[in-house]
Amino acid sequence: MKRQRTWKEYRAIDLAMMGLTLAVFEFLIVRAANWWFPGQPFTVSLAAAMASIVYMRWGFWGAIHAVEAGLVFCFFSGATPRQYVVYCMGNLFSVLAVLLLRRVGKERVRTGRLSLIFPLLVQVLMQAGRALGSSPASVAGFFTTDSLSLLFTFVIIWIARKLDGVYEDQKHYLLRVHAEGE
């Protein structure tokens, strides 16, 4: 008889796979930007997109991926210790968006008008968190240089919404799939 995975095992595997995906793609983006577009005044990051997806799937567990995105970005960008703190803690600030999911409900956010407002909130909270730890002169830079990341975030979330179970609370998803199987 085939042993079924426990809820905790499923969550751990899912979070690990999302973390690995985030690390690989964030690495590729940073390397490509440094190779093809050195010195450009913009950045692209999957931090908000992946954090939004993990927040939707697992709630507060997405904070791990928000911090991971900051670590990977800083590591491959050759950041200073202060930049590590700014990016990691700034990205962690996005965990406040989970309160919206809890208040309104993940399903209403996922399927309603808030489906693209939520990742916007995650992105803005990340940038605001970074701005809190930075000098006043660099605050505008966080919001302007990361505008391409917002576009990528919208596209990724739009695609994730179309894929069954990707941008969905995993408990809801598993219960739905189980009910459909019976």
C-alpha positions as CSV (number, residue, x, y, z in Angstrom):
1,M,0.0,0.0,0.0
2,K,1.3,3.4,-1.0
3,R,1.9,5.7,2.0
4,Q,0.3,9.2,1.7
5,R,2.2,12.3,2.6
6,T,1.3,14.2,5.7
7,W,0.2,17.8,5.5
8,K,3.5,18.9,7.0
9,E,5.5,16.9,4.5
10,Y,3.5,18.3,1.6
11,R,4.0,21.8,2.9
12,A,7.7,21.3,3.4
13,I,8.2,19.9,-0.1
14,D,6.1,22.7,-1.7
15,L,7.9,25.4,0.2
16,A,11.3,23.8,-0.6
17,M,10.4,23.6,-4.3
18,M,9.2,27.2,-4.4
19,G,12.4,28.3,-2.6
20,L,14.6,26.5,-5.0
21,T,12.7,27.9,-8.0
22,L,13.0,31.4,-6.5
23,A,16.7,31.0,-5.9
24,V,17.5,29.7,-9.4
25,F,15.5,32.3,-11.2
26,E,16.6,35.2,-9.0
27,F,20.2,34.1,-9.7
28,L,19.6,33.9,-13.4
29,I,18.0,37.4,-13.4
30,V,20.8,39.0,-11.5
31,R,23.5,37.3,-13.6
32,A,21.7,38.3,-16.9
33,A,21.3,41.9,-15.7
34,N,24.9,42.2,-14.7
35,W,26.1,40.6,-18.0
36,W,23.7,42.3,-20.5
37,F,22.6,45.4,-18.8
38,P,25.4,46.6,-16.4
39,G,24.9,50.0,-15.0
40,Q,21.2,50.2,-16.0
41,P,19.0,52.2,-13.5
42,F,16.4,49.5,-13.2
43,T,16.2,46.1,-11.5
44,V,14.0,43.1,-12.0
45,S,13.2,40.7,-9.2
46,L,10.8,37.8,-8.7
47,A,10.6,38.6,-5.0
48,A,7.1,40.1,-5.0
49,A,5.7,37.5,-7.4
50,M,7.0,34.5,-5.6
51,A,6.2,35.9,-2.2
52,S,2.6,36.7,-3.4
53,I,2.2,33.1,-4.6
54,V,3.5,31.6,-1.4
55,Y,1.5,33.9,0.8
56,M,-1.6,32.8,-1.2
57,R,-0.6,29.1,-0.8
58,W,0.6,29.1,2.7
59,G,0.1,32.4,4.5
60,F,2.8,33.6,6.7
61,W,5.2,30.9,5.5
62,G,5.8,33.2,2.5
63,A,8.0,35.4,4.7
64,I,10.7,32.8,4.3
65,H,10.7,33.3,0.5
66,A,10.6,37.1,0.9
67,V,13.8,37.0,2.9
68,E,15.3,34.4,0.6
69,A,14.8,36.7,-2.4
70,G,16.6,39.5,-0.6
71,L,19.5,37.1,0.3
72,V,19.9,35.8,-3.2
73,F,19.6,39.2,-4.8
74,C,22.2,40.7,-2.4
75,F,24.6,37.7,-2.6
76,F,24.8,37.6,-6.4
77,S,24.8,41.4,-6.7
78,G,27.9,41.7,-4.3
79,A,25.9,43.7,-1.7
80,T,27.3,45.2,1.4
81,P,26.2,43.9,4.9
82,R,23.9,47.0,5.2
83,Q,22.3,46.2,1.9
84,Y,21.6,42.6,3.1
85,V,19.7,44.1,6.1
86,V,17.8,46.6,3.9
87,Y,16.7,44.0,1.3
88,C,16.0,41.1,3.7
89,M,14.1,43.2,6.3
90,G,12.5,45.3,3.6
91,N,11.2,42.2,1.8
92,L,10.0,40.8,5.2
93,F,7.8,43.9,5.6
94,S,5.6,42.4,2.9
95,V,4.3,39.9,5.4
96,L,1.8,42.5,6.4
97,A,-0.1,41.8,3.1
98,V,-1.1,38.4,4.6
99,L,-3.4,40.4,7.0
100,L,-5.4,41.3,3.9
101,L,-5.7,37.7,2.9
102,R,-6.9,36.8,6.4
103,R,-9.3,39.7,6.6
104,V,-10.9,39.4,3.2
105,G,-10.3,35.7,2.5
106,K,-7.8,34.1,0.2
107,E,-10.5,32.9,-2.2
108,R,-12.0,36.4,-2.6
109,V,-8.6,37.9,-3.2
110,R,-7.6,35.1,-5.6
111,T,-10.8,35.3,-7.8
112,G,-12.0,38.8,-7.3
113,R,-10.8,42.3,-8.1
114,L,-8.1,42.1,-5.5
115,S,-6.2,39.5,-7.4
116,L,-3.8,42.0,-8.8
117,I,-4.1,44.5,-6.0
118,F,-2.6,41.9,-3.6
119,P,0.7,41.5,-5.4
120,L,0.8,45.3,-5.9
121,L,0.5,45.6,-2.1
122,V,3.2,43.0,-1.6
123,Q,5.6,44.9,-4.0
124,V,4.8,48.3,-2.4
125,L,5.3,46.9,1.1
126,M,8.7,45.4,0.1
127,Q,9.8,48.7,-1.3
128,A,8.5,50.6,1.7
129,G,10.3,48.3,4.0
130,R,13.5,48.8,2.1
131,A,12.9,52.6,2.2
132,L,12.5,52.5,6.0
133,G,16.0,51.1,6.4
134,S,17.6,53.4,3.8
135,S,18.7,57.0,3.5
136,P,16.0,59.5,2.4
137,A,18.0,60.1,-0.8
138,S,17.6,56.5,-1.9
139,V,13.8,56.1,-1.1
140,A,12.6,57.2,-4.5
141,G,15.1,54.8,-6.1
142,F,13.5,51.8,-4.6
143,F,10.1,52.7,-6.1
144,T,11.4,53.8,-9.6
145,T,14.1,51.3,-10.3
146,D,11.9,48.4,-9.4
147,S,9.0,49.3,-11.7
148,L,9.9,46.5,-14.2
149,S,9.6,44.1,-11.3
150,L,6.0,45.2,-10.8
151,L,5.2,44.5,-14.5
152,F,6.8,41.1,-14.2
153,T,4.9,40.4,-11.0
154,F,1.5,41.3,-12.6
155,V,2.3,39.0,-15.6
156,I,3.5,36.1,-13.3
157,I,0.4,36.4,-11.1
158,W,-1.9,36.6,-14.1
159,I,-0.4,33.4,-15.4
160,A,-0.4,31.7,-12.0
161,R,-4.1,32.5,-11.6
162,K,-4.8,30.6,-14.9
163,L,-2.9,27.4,-13.7
164,D,-4.9,25.1,-11.5
165,G,-3.9,25.2,-7.9
166,V,-0.8,27.5,-8.3
167,Y,-2.3,30.7,-6.9
168,E,-4.6,29.1,-4.4
169,D,-4.6,28.2,-0.8
170,Q,-3.2,24.7,-0.7
171,K,-5.7,23.4,1.9
172,H,-8.6,24.6,-0.3
173,Y,-6.9,23.2,-3.4
174,L,-6.3,19.7,-1.9
175,L,-9.9,19.5,-0.6
176,R,-11.2,20.6,-3.9
177,V,-9.2,18.1,-5.8
178,H,-10.1,15.3,-3.4
179,A,-13.8,16.2,-3.7
180,E,-13.6,16.2,-7.5
181,G,-11.9,12.8,-7.4
182,E,-14.8,11.2,-5.5
